Amino acid sequence: MRIFWRILGYARPLGLVVPQYLVLISLATVFSVINLTALIPLLQVLFNEMESGQMVVQPSFSWTIGYLKNLFYYHLHEAVATSGRFSALYYICLLMVASVLLANLFRYLSQLILARVRVRVIQNLRNAAFLAITNSDVGFFSSRKKGDLISRVSSDVQEVEQSAVSALKIMVKEPFLIIGYFAVLFTISAELTLYTLTLVPLAGMAVSVVARRIRKWARQTQESLGQMNSTLDETITGIRIIKALAAQSYIRQRFVKEVKAYAAQSFNISKKANLASPISEVMGVAVLSVVLIIGGKMVLSPVPELSPAEFIGFLVIFSQVLVPAKAISVVFSEINRGIISASRVFDLVDSRPEIIESDDTRPILTLERDIVFEGVSFAYEEQEVITQLNMTIPKGKIIALVGPSGGGKSTIADLLCRFYDPTHGGITVDGVDLRSLALNQWRGLIGLVSQQPLLFHDTIANNITFGRTEVSFAQIQKAAKAANADAFIEKLPQGYETIIGEMGNKLSGGERQRLTIARAILQDPPILILDEATSSLDAQSEEQVQQALFTLMKDRTTLVIAHRLSTIQHADEILVINKGRITERGTHDQLRATSGLYQQLTQLQSF
C-alpha cells in the first residue's frame, strides 16, 4: 500500500477536488437510494395496501426527510384520487426515470473529477520520470537499455494509470456483485426477465455510438504518445549533446508540452468513455418503466400472475443489474500489475546522479588561461581506461588526440565535459578544480561536434537554435553561412522551415554535420570539442565540413579527436593516446620525424 499511496501523492495539488467529489458522490448516492427505497412504500399506496385516509392532509413544511416523504405521499394520494391508480403508475415511472437520471448525472460529474485526478497523477509521474532521465549522468545510460527506459516512462506509467483508476473506484464506491441476478429473476418471472433482456442490445447500441467518438480521440492520443516517445528516444540518444549544450531545461519544456497535449486528449477520451455507463443505465431504466407497466398489469389483472411482493423484489434486483460493476478479482489483478509497474517507475524517479555540484560552487563565465589534466586516471567499473594522464590545453590553442580505437580519446572529452569525474587525479580550469565550478555554466562554455550528428524531427531553424531562445533569423542564417550550410538549405522546398525527419534522416551525412557545426557557431563557445567530426564522411563532404570546422575553430580553445590525420596537421600539439596513456606528443612535423605510432598511422593513411 505504500507504493499506492505514493502514486496518489502525484495528484497534488488537489485544491477543492476532494470536497467537490464528496458532494457529487453524496448527491448521486442520495438519488440512487431514493429510487430504491421509495419503491416499496409507493407501491403500497398505489395498490391500496396502506390504511385508507392516511396522509391525505398536506404536511407542514420542515427541514426533515419525513416532510419530503409525507409530501410525496400526499401528492400520490391526490393523483390516485383524481386520475386513478393506472395513471399514477405512469407518474411513478416518470419519477423513477428522473431520479435515476439525476443520480447518473452526479455520478458522471464525480467520474470526471476522478478522471482529472488520474490525468494529473500520470502527467506528474511521467514528468518526474523524464526529469530523472535528463538529470542522470551519462554513465547511467551506459548500464541501462534505452528500450527499458522508454518502457518505464510509457508502458509502465500507462499500467499505473489503469490501476490507479481501478483503485480509486474501490476506495470511493462499493463493487456490485451481480452473479446469479438473472437466475433469480427467471425464478420470479421468466416473462418479465425476457423483457429486461432487451436492455442488452439497447445498451450495446448506446455504447457503440460513444465508442465511435472515442476512436477518433484514441487515434490522436496514440499519435501524441508516439511523438512523446520520439522525443524521449532522441533525448536518451543525444543526452551527451543536450548536457554539453546545457539544454536540459529546453528539452524538458518541450517534453512537458507534449505530455500536456497527451493528457488533454486522454481526458477527452475519459469524458466520452464515462458516458457509456450513464447512457446505458438511463436507457435501462426506460426499459424498467416498460416492465413496470407490463408487470403492473400482471399484478392488477383479475387473476394475478405475480404478487406485489414478488414484483417489488423483481424490481429491486433488476435495479441492481442496471448498475455497472467490475469483478473484484479483475480489479485487484489490475492493481497488482500497476503496483509492479509503479515500482519500476519509482526506481527511475529515485535514481540520483553521481555528478553533482559541490556546496561551494564557483561561477565561470569564460576560459582565461588553460585547462590542465593532472595525473588523471579513470575506470569504467573495474576496467581502467585512462592512466596517469597529464596534459595542458592552453587558451586559444588546438590540441589533437590520435591513436587506436578504444584507447581512451573520447573518454578524455567526456571528462572535460564532466560527464564523469576522474577516479584519481584532477582537472583544473584556470587553476580551479573542475568539480568546484557551476556545472551548467561550464558545459555552456563547451561546443561539442561529434561523429554522429544529433538532430531532431523538427525544422532546420529549430535544430540550429536547439537549447537557445530569442534568436533572430539573421543570426541563424549567419551561423549557417559560416558552416557552409546556407547554400543547401536555401535549395530545400521550405528552406529553414523544412522538417528534416527523425535524426535528420532526410539530409546527407555532410549536411547533417554542417547543421551541428552551425549550431555550435551560433552557441559561440570559447571551448570546442571535435570528436571524430569527419570520420564518417566521403571526401567531398569532408572537404566542405572541414572548411566549416576551420571557421569554427578560429580563436577558440579546441580539443580535436581524429582518426584522419589530415584534419589535425595544423594542431598546436598532437597527443598519441594508446591504452589510456600518452605515448607521444609534439607537432605534426615533429611526430613524423620519429619512428613511433604516429609515423605508422601516417604511412598507413598515405598508403
N, C-alpha and C positions, 0 to 999 in steps of 0.2 A: 504493500500500500504506500510505502514511502515514495516509490517512483511515480505512482499515480498522483499523489498529492503534489509532487514536484511538477508534473505535467500541467495540473490545474493552475499552478503558480504562474505559468506563462499567459494566463488570461488577464493579468493585470495590465492596465488599470481597469477595475470593474465599475467604479463610479456608482450609478444608480441601477446597474444591471440586475443585481440581486433583488432589491425592493420591487422593481418593475416585474421581474419574473414571478416573485411570490404573489403579487397582486393578480396577475393574469392567470396563473395556475389555480389560485384560490377561486376566482370567478368561474373558470372552466369547471372546477370540481363542484361548485355550488349548483350550477345549472345542470350538470350531469346527475347529481343527487336528486335534484327536484324532479327531473324526468323519470327517475326510477321510483323514488319513494312516494311520489304523488299519485302514481298509477292506481295503487290498490284502493285508497280512500275515494278517489274519483270514481272508480268503477262501482264501489259500494253505493255511492249516491246515485250513480247512473242507473244501476239495476235495482234500486229501491231496497237495498239491504240495510239501510240505516233507519232509525225511527222517524216516523212521519212528523213533519213540522220542525225538525231540528235545523238550527242556523238559518231561519228564514228572515231574521231581522238583521239589517245591515249593522256590522260591528262598529264600535267607536275606534277612532284612529289611535294607534300606539306604535312605538318603535320596537315591536316584537315580532318574532316569527309566527306566533299564534295569531296575531292580527292578519298577517298575509294569508295564513291558512283559512281562517274564518271568512275573510273577504272573498276568497276564491269559492268556498262552499256556498256563500250567499249568491254569487253570480251564477254558479252552476245550477242551483235550485231555481233561480229565475229563468234560466234558459230551458230547463226541463218543463217548468210550468207553462211557459209561453209558447214554446215551439215543439215540445215533445222530446222523448228520450232519444229518438234516432237522429234528430237534428243536433242534439247535444253531443252525440258521438262524433259528428264532423267537427264540432267545436273543440273537442278533446284532441282530435287528430292534428288540427292546426296548432294547438297549443304545444303538443309534443314536438312537432317539426320545428317550431320557433325556439323552443328551449334547447333542442339539440343543435340547432344552427348557432345559437349564441355560445353554447358550450364549445363547439368546434372552432368558432371564431377566436375565442380567447385562447384555446389550446394552440391554434395556428400561430397566433401572435407570440405566445410563450415559446414555441418552437423556433421562431425567428430569432428570439433572444439567445436561445441555445446555439443557434447557428452562428450568431455573431461571436459568441464566446469561443466556439470551436474554431472559427476562422482566425480569431485573434491568437488563440493558442498556437495554431500551426504557423501563422505568419511570424510570431515572435520566436518560436522554436527554430524555424528554418533560418531566420536571420541570425540567430545566435550560433547555429552550426556554421553558417557561412563566415561569420565574424571569426570563429575559431580557426577556420581554414586560412583566411587571409592573414591572421596573426601568427600562424605556425611557422616554424623555421623551415628552411629549405631541406634540412636533413630529415624532417618529419615525413616529407613526401618520398624520400628515398626508401623508407621502410614500409610504406603503405601503398596498396594498389589503388590506382585512380578510380577504377570502376567501383571499388568498395566504398570509397569516399562519396562518390556520386550517389550510390545506392542509399547511403545513410541519410543524405540530405533530401533525396527524392522519395524512394520507395519506403524506407523505414518511417519517415515522417508521415507519409500517406497512411501507413498502417496505424500509426499513433492517432491520426485524425479519426479513423473509423472506430478505434477502440475508445477514444475519449467520448465520442457521441454516445456510444452504447453505454458506457459507464455513467455518463450524466443522466441518461434516461433511467437507469436503475436507481440512481440516487433520488430522483425527483418524482417518479411515479412507479407504482407497483406494476409488475408484469401480470398480464392477464393469461390465465390458463384456460384454454378452450377445448382441451381434449375431452372428447365424449359429448360435447354440446349438441351436435346434430343427432347423435344416437339417442339422447334424452328427448329431443324434440320429436323424433319419429315415434317414440313410445307414447307421447302425449297425443299427437295428431299427425298422421302421415300426410293428410291432405294439406294442412296448413304449412307443413315443412316443405312440401313441393313448391308452394308459393314463395317461401323465403329463399329458395334456391335461385330464384330469378335475380337475386342480388349479385350473384357471381358474374354473369355476363354484363350486367349494368355497370358494376364497379370496374370490370375489366375495360369496358368502353371508355369510362371516365378516365381511368389511369392511362390508357393508351393515348388519349388526347394530350394529357400532360407530358407523357414520355416523348412525344414527337417534338414538343417545345424544348424538352431537356436535351435532346440530341444536338440541337444547334449550339447550345451553350457548352455542352460537353466537348464538342469538336474544338471550339475556341479555347476551352480550358486546356485541352491536350496540346494545342499549338503554343499556348503560353508556357506550359510545362516544358515543352521541347526547347523553347527559346531560353528558358531559365537554366535548363541542364546544359545547353550550349555555352552559355556564359560561364557556368560553373566549370565545365570542361576546359574552356580557354583559360580561366583563372588558374586552375591547377597546373595546366601545361606551361603557362607563362609566368609562374609565380616568381621566378628569378628576375624577369624584366620588370614586373609590377613592383617588386620590392626595390629594385635598383632605381626605378623612377619615383620611388616613394608615392606610388599611385594607389595604395590600398584604399584610401578614402574614396577616390574616384570610382574604382571598380565596385566598391561596396555600395555606394549610392546607386549605381546602375543596377546592381542586383536587387537592392531593396525596391526599386521602382518596378522591376519585373515581377517580384514577389507580390507587390501590392496589386498589380494588374491581375495576377492569377487568383489572389484572394477575392477580389471583387467578382470575378467570373464564377468562382466556387460558391460565393454567397448567392449569386443569381440562380445557380442550379438548386441550391437549398430551398430558395423561395418556391421554385416550381415543384421540386420533389415533395416538399411538405404539404403541397396542395392535394396530393393524391389521396392521402388518408381522409382529410375532411370531406372532400368531394364524394368519395365512395361511401362514407358513413352517412352523409346527408341524403344521398340517393337511397341508401339502405333504409333510412327512417321513412322516406317516402313510400318504400315497399311495405314497411311496417304499418303505415297508415292503411294501405290496402288490406293487409292482413287483419287489422283491427275491424275494418268494415265487414270482411267476409267472416271472421271469427265471431264478431258480434251477432251476425245473423244466425250463425250456428248455435250460439248460446240462447238467443231470443226466439228461436223457432219453437213451434208448438211441441215438437218432440226434440228437446235439446240434444245436439250431438256432442256438446262439450260443456262441462260445468264451469261456472265462473272462476272457481279456484284454479282449475286446470288452465283455463285461459290466461289468468294472471301469471301463473307460473311459466307458461309458454312465453308470454311477452317479456318477462324479466330475463329469462335465459337468452331469448333472441336478442335483447338489447345488449347483452354481454358479447354475443357473437359479432356485433357490429363494431366493437372496439378492437382495433388492430393491436396485436401483441407479438412479440418475438419469443421464440423458445429460449428459456433461461440458459440452457446448455450452450446454445449458439452464442448468446451474448457473452457468457463467461469465456468461451473459446476466443472470441474477438478480443476481449480484454487481455487475456494471456498473451496473445500474439502481439498486441500493442505494447504491453509492458516489456516484452523482449526487444522489440524494435526501439522502444524508448531508451532502453539501457544502452543500445548501440549508439544512438544519437548523443546521449549524455556522455558517453565515453569520448566522443569527439569534442563536445562542448567543454568538457572538463580538462582537456589537454592544455598544457601550459608551455609556451615557448621557452627554450633554454637561452636564446639570445635576447637579453633584456637590457634596458638601460640601467646604469648604475644610479645610486641615490644622489651622487654628486655630479650629475650630467653637466657637461660643459657645451655651450653652443659653438657652432663652427659655421662661418659664412663663406670662407674660401680657403684655398691652399696657399700658404705664404712661402714655405721653403721646400720641404721634401717629405716623402713617406719612407719610413725605414722599417725593414724586417730584421729583427734581431734574434738570432738563434731560434727561429720559428720551426716547430715540428707540429705535425697534425696526423691523426689517425682516424680512419673510419672504423668505429668499434675497436677491434684489436689489430687491424691492418694499418701500419704506418705508411702514409703516402708522402709526406714532406718530412725531411730530416735536417735539422740544424741549418735552416736557410737564412742567409744573411745577404741582403741587397738593399740598395737605396734607389728610389725613384725621385730625382730632383725635379723641382717645378719647371714646367715648360719643356722637359726632355722626353724623348721617345725611348722606352725600354722594351726590348723584344725578348720573348721566351720561345725557344725552339727545342725540339727533341722528340723522341719516340712517343707514340700514343701511350697513355696510361702513366706517363712519367710524373704527373702532378701539376702540369701547367694550368689547367682550368681550376684546380683546387686553390692555387695561389690567387687567381682572380676572385674566387669565392671568398677567400679570407680577406682580401682587400675590400670587398663589398660588405664584409661582416655577415655573410650568410652563415658562417661558422666562426668559432673562436679557436685560436691555436691551442693545441694540447700542452705545448711548452713554448717558452719564449713569448715575444710580444711584437705588436705593430704600433709604431708611433707616427703621429701626423703633426708636423711642426713641433716635435718633441713631446707631444701629449699622447698618452695611451689611447688607442682607438676605442677601447671599451669604455672610456670616460666621456666620449663625445655623444651628442644627441643623435640617435640612430637615424631618424628620418632626414634630419638636416645633412648628415654625412652622405647618405645614399642619394640625396638630392643634388650633390655635387658631382656625381658619377654618371656618365653616359655609357651605356652598355650596348654594343652591337655584337650579336652572337652569330654562330654558324647557321642556326635555324631562326629565321626572322619570325618574330611574334606579331601576327596581325589578327584582327578581329573581323567578324562578319558585320561590317559597317562601311561607311563611306571612306574614301581616301582621306578626306579632310579630317574626319574624326580619328582615323588611325594615326595621322601625323600629330594631332594635338592630344593624343591619349594621355590622360593624367593631368592635363592643364586646362584651365578655364580662361575665359576672356581673352582669347587670341583672335586677332583680326585676320581676315582673308589675305591681306597683303603680307603679313608675317608668315602665314602658311606657304604662300606662293614663293616667297623669298627663300625659305628653307628648302622647298622642293627644287628650286633652280640651283641652289648651292649643291644639292645632292644629285644633280643631273637627272632629276625625275620629272621636271615640269614638262619636257617635250612629250614623253609617252602619256602623261596624264591628260594633256590637252587633246590628245587624239581619241580618248575614250568618249563614249556617247554622252555621258553626263559629267565628264570632266572630274572635278574634285568631289562631286556628289555621287560618283559611281560606287555601287556596292561591290566589294571585291571578293565576297564569298568567305566561307569558313577558312581560317588560317591563310587568307589571301590566295585561295586556290585558283582564282580567275586570272592571276598575274604570273609572269615567268619568275624564275628564281632571282634573276638580276633586278627585275622591277620590285619584287618584294624587299630585297636587301636595300635598294635605294630609298624605299619608303621608311625603313627603320633608321637609315642614316639621316634622312630629312627630319625625322622625329628627334634624333639626338642633336642635330643642328639647332632645331627650334628650342630644345631644352637649354642649349648653350652651357654645357657643363665645363668646369675647369679641369676635370679629370675624365679621361676617356679609357675605356677598356674595349679592345677589339679582339674577340675570341673566335678565331678561325673565320673571319668575316667573309673571306672569298674562297674558301677551300672547296665549296660545293658548286662553283660556278664554272661555266665554259669560258674560253679565252676571251671572247668578245664581251661578255657580261662582266668578266673580271676586270677588264680594262676600264669599262665605264664606272664600275663600283670603285675601283682603285682611285680614279680621279676624284670621285666624291669623297673618298676617305682622306686623301691628301688635303682637301679643303677643310674637312672636319678636324684633322689633327693639327692644323696650323695654330701655333701659340697655345697648345694645350699639353698638359701632362698626360702622357699616353703609355698604356701598357698594351703591347701587341702580342697575341698568341698566334703563331702561324706555323703551318707545315710548308707552305710555298715560300721559299727563301727570297724570291723576287720581290715580295711585298715588304721586306724588312731591311733591305740593303742600306737604306739611309738612316737606320736607327742609331741613336747616340751610343747605345750599348746593347749587345746581344748576349743573353744568358742561355747556355745549353743546359737543359734540365733532363736528367736521366735518373730514374728510380728515386725521385724525390730529392735529389741533390744537384747543386750547381757544379758541373764538371768542367765547364769552360766559360770564359767571359771575355768580351772585347768587341771591337767594331767588326764589320763585315770583312774588311781587308785583313785585319789582324788575325781573325779566325781562319780565313782561307789559307794563310801562310803556315798554319800548323798542320799537324798530321792527325788531328783528333776527329771526333764525331761530326763536328760541323763541316769539316772538309769532305768527309764521306757523304754527308747528306747533299752537299753542293754538287759533288760529282754525280750522284745518282740522279738528281733532278736535271742536271745538264744533259745527262745521257738520255 
